[in-house]
Amino acid sequence: MTLSDLDKPADLTIWPRGMSARKQEGHEFRTLRETLTAAADALRDPKALPWIVTEEGHVLSPDWIAANGFAARSH
C-alpha cells in the first residue's frame, strides 16, 4: 500500500469475537484513512474484530490494524 491509498474508499466489517459466524454488514467509508480510524476505535472493544477491505482488494486484519492504524491519524 502507498500513502495515496489512504484517500481511496474502503469497507469495514466488525465481527464479534467468539461468536458463531453470522452475516455481518460492512460499512463503506469514503477513505481508507476514515476506515482505519473507525477500525482502531472498534479495537477498544475486546469483543470486536474489525476487518478492512481496500479498494484494491487488500484485506487488513485486526492485528494489522492494531499495529498500523495509528498511521491514519498521523498523515
Biotite code that builds the C-alpha atoms (Angstrom):
import biotite.structure as struc

atoms = struc.array([
    struc.Atom([0.000, 0.000, 0.000], chain_id="A", res_id=1, res_name="MET", atom_name="CA", element="C"),
    struc.Atom([1.015, 3.582, -0.577], chain_id="A", res_id=2, res_name="THR", atom_name="CA", element="C"),
    struc.Atom([0.078, 6.864, 1.059], chain_id="A", res_id=3, res_name="LEU", atom_name="CA", element="C"),
    struc.Atom([-2.281, 7.581, -1.843], chain_id="A", res_id=4, res_name="SER", atom_name="CA", element="C"),
    struc.Atom([-4.291, 4.502, -0.819], chain_id="A", res_id=5, res_name="ASP", atom_name="CA", element="C"),
    struc.Atom([-5.306, 6.375, 2.347], chain_id="A", res_id=6, res_name="LEU", atom_name="CA", element="C"),
    struc.Atom([-7.508, 8.614, 0.196], chain_id="A", res_id=7, res_name="ASP", atom_name="CA", element="C"),
    struc.Atom([-9.324, 5.764, -1.587], chain_id="A", res_id=8, res_name="LYS", atom_name="CA", element="C"),
    struc.Atom([-12.576, 4.111, -0.433], chain_id="A", res_id=9, res_name="PRO", atom_name="CA", element="C"),
    struc.Atom([-12.543, 1.051, 1.826], chain_id="A", res_id=10, res_name="ALA", atom_name="CA", element="C"),
    struc.Atom([-15.038, -1.203, 3.588], chain_id="A", res_id=11, res_name="ASP", atom_name="CA", element="C"),
    struc.Atom([-15.065, -2.064, 7.291], chain_id="A", res_id=12, res_name="LEU", atom_name="CA", element="C"),
    struc.Atom([-16.743, -5.124, 8.788], chain_id="A", res_id=13, res_name="THR", atom_name="CA", element="C"),
    struc.Atom([-16.669, -5.698, 12.532], chain_id="A", res_id=14, res_name="ILE", atom_name="CA", element="C"),
    struc.Atom([-17.057, -9.332, 13.517], chain_id="A", res_id=15, res_name="TRP", atom_name="CA", element="C"),
    struc.Atom([-17.930, -10.324, 17.093], chain_id="A", res_id=16, res_name="PRO", atom_name="CA", element="C"),
    struc.Atom([-15.122, -12.264, 18.787], chain_id="A", res_id=17, res_name="ARG", atom_name="CA", element="C"),
    struc.Atom([-16.006, -15.764, 19.957], chain_id="A", res_id=18, res_name="GLY", atom_name="CA", element="C"),
    struc.Atom([-19.451, -15.911, 18.383], chain_id="A", res_id=19, res_name="MET", atom_name="CA", element="C"),
    struc.Atom([-20.593, -18.212, 15.633], chain_id="A", res_id=20, res_name="SER", atom_name="CA", element="C"),
    struc.Atom([-20.196, -16.795, 12.168], chain_id="A", res_id=21, res_name="ALA", atom_name="CA", element="C"),
    struc.Atom([-23.257, -14.783, 11.244], chain_id="A", res_id=22, res_name="ARG", atom_name="CA", element="C"),
    struc.Atom([-23.681, -12.444, 8.351], chain_id="A", res_id=23, res_name="LYS", atom_name="CA", element="C"),
    struc.Atom([-22.225, -9.076, 9.273], chain_id="A", res_id=24, res_name="GLN", atom_name="CA", element="C"),
    struc.Atom([-22.905, -5.855, 7.430], chain_id="A", res_id=25, res_name="GLU", atom_name="CA", element="C"),
    struc.Atom([-19.934, -3.966, 6.067], chain_id="A", res_id=26, res_name="GLY", atom_name="CA", element="C"),
    struc.Atom([-19.732, -0.186, 6.144], chain_id="A", res_id=27, res_name="HIS", atom_name="CA", element="C"),
    struc.Atom([-18.241, 1.742, 3.251], chain_id="A", res_id=28, res_name="GLU", atom_name="CA", element="C"),
    struc.Atom([-16.098, 4.773, 4.033], chain_id="A", res_id=29, res_name="PHE", atom_name="CA", element="C"),
    struc.Atom([-15.004, 7.487, 1.617], chain_id="A", res_id=30, res_name="ARG", atom_name="CA", element="C"),
    struc.Atom([-11.337, 6.982, 2.508], chain_id="A", res_id=31, res_name="THR", atom_name="CA", element="C"),
    struc.Atom([-9.121, 4.287, 3.965], chain_id="A", res_id=32, res_name="LEU", atom_name="CA", element="C"),
    struc.Atom([-7.992, 6.921, 6.473], chain_id="A", res_id=33, res_name="ARG", atom_name="CA", element="C"),
    struc.Atom([-11.571, 7.173, 7.845], chain_id="A", res_id=34, res_name="GLU", atom_name="CA", element="C"),
    struc.Atom([-11.891, 3.388, 7.798], chain_id="A", res_id=35, res_name="THR", atom_name="CA", element="C"),
    struc.Atom([-8.668, 2.914, 9.782], chain_id="A", res_id=36, res_name="LEU", atom_name="CA", element="C"),
    struc.Atom([-9.791, 5.456, 12.371], chain_id="A", res_id=37, res_name="THR", atom_name="CA", element="C"),
    struc.Atom([-13.142, 3.686, 12.843], chain_id="A", res_id=38, res_name="ALA", atom_name="CA", element="C"),
    struc.Atom([-11.437, 0.277, 12.983], chain_id="A", res_id=39, res_name="ALA", atom_name="CA", element="C"),
    struc.Atom([-8.870, 1.457, 15.545], chain_id="A", res_id=40, res_name="ALA", atom_name="CA", element="C"),
    struc.Atom([-11.717, 2.838, 17.668], chain_id="A", res_id=41, res_name="ASP", atom_name="CA", element="C"),
    struc.Atom([-13.548, -0.512, 17.376], chain_id="A", res_id=42, res_name="ALA", atom_name="CA", element="C"),
    struc.Atom([-10.477, -2.321, 18.725], chain_id="A", res_id=43, res_name="LEU", atom_name="CA", element="C"),
    struc.Atom([-11.107, -0.674, 22.101], chain_id="A", res_id=44, res_name="ARG", atom_name="CA", element="C"),
    struc.Atom([-13.936, -3.206, 22.496], chain_id="A", res_id=45, res_name="ASP", atom_name="CA", element="C"),
    struc.Atom([-12.335, -6.572, 23.338], chain_id="A", res_id=46, res_name="PRO", atom_name="CA", element="C"),
    struc.Atom([-15.264, -8.368, 21.662], chain_id="A", res_id=47, res_name="LYS", atom_name="CA", element="C"),
    struc.Atom([-14.804, -6.611, 18.306], chain_id="A", res_id=48, res_name="ALA", atom_name="CA", element="C"),
    struc.Atom([-12.728, -7.874, 15.378], chain_id="A", res_id=49, res_name="LEU", atom_name="CA", element="C"),
    struc.Atom([-12.565, -5.210, 12.657], chain_id="A", res_id=50, res_name="PRO", atom_name="CA", element="C"),
    struc.Atom([-11.538, -6.259, 9.140], chain_id="A", res_id=51, res_name="TRP", atom_name="CA", element="C"),
    struc.Atom([-10.929, -3.843, 6.270], chain_id="A", res_id=52, res_name="ILE", atom_name="CA", element="C"),
    struc.Atom([-11.075, -4.490, 2.536], chain_id="A", res_id=53, res_name="VAL", atom_name="CA", element="C"),
    struc.Atom([-9.413, -1.777, 0.455], chain_id="A", res_id=54, res_name="THR", atom_name="CA", element="C"),
    struc.Atom([-10.441, -0.614, -2.990], chain_id="A", res_id=55, res_name="GLU", atom_name="CA", element="C"),
    struc.Atom([-7.574, -2.698, -4.436], chain_id="A", res_id=56, res_name="GLU", atom_name="CA", element="C"),
    struc.Atom([-8.816, -5.806, -2.607], chain_id="A", res_id=57, res_name="GLY", atom_name="CA", element="C"),
    struc.Atom([-6.229, -5.892, 0.181], chain_id="A", res_id=58, res_name="HIS", atom_name="CA", element="C"),
    struc.Atom([-7.602, -7.413, 3.382], chain_id="A", res_id=59, res_name="VAL", atom_name="CA", element="C"),
    struc.Atom([-6.367, -5.797, 6.598], chain_id="A", res_id=60, res_name="LEU", atom_name="CA", element="C"),
    struc.Atom([-6.697, -7.989, 9.688], chain_id="A", res_id=61, res_name="SER", atom_name="CA", element="C"),
    struc.Atom([-7.354, -6.841, 13.256], chain_id="A", res_id=62, res_name="PRO", atom_name="CA", element="C"),
    struc.Atom([-3.662, -7.441, 14.062], chain_id="A", res_id=63, res_name="ASP", atom_name="CA", element="C"),
    struc.Atom([-2.563, -5.305, 11.104], chain_id="A", res_id=64, res_name="TRP", atom_name="CA", element="C"),
    struc.Atom([-5.000, -2.563, 12.135], chain_id="A", res_id=65, res_name="ILE", atom_name="CA", element="C"),
    struc.Atom([-3.717, -2.646, 15.735], chain_id="A", res_id=66, res_name="ALA", atom_name="CA", element="C"),
    struc.Atom([-0.117, -2.342, 14.539], chain_id="A", res_id=67, res_name="ALA", atom_name="CA", element="C"),
    struc.Atom([-0.675, 0.268, 11.812], chain_id="A", res_id=68, res_name="ASN", atom_name="CA", element="C"),
    struc.Atom([-3.962, 2.056, 12.495], chain_id="A", res_id=69, res_name="GLY", atom_name="CA", element="C"),
    struc.Atom([-2.141, 4.991, 14.083], chain_id="A", res_id=70, res_name="PHE", atom_name="CA", element="C"),
    struc.Atom([-0.852, 5.913, 10.612], chain_id="A", res_id=71, res_name="ALA", atom_name="CA", element="C"),
    struc.Atom([-4.308, 7.181, 9.669], chain_id="A", res_id=72, res_name="ALA", atom_name="CA", element="C"),
    struc.Atom([-4.137, 9.792, 12.404], chain_id="A", res_id=73, res_name="ARG", atom_name="CA", element="C"),
    struc.Atom([-0.600, 10.931, 11.657], chain_id="A", res_id=74, res_name="SER", atom_name="CA", element="C"),
    struc.Atom([-0.987, 11.739, 7.921], chain_id="A", res_id=75, res_name="HIS", atom_name="CA", element="C"),
])
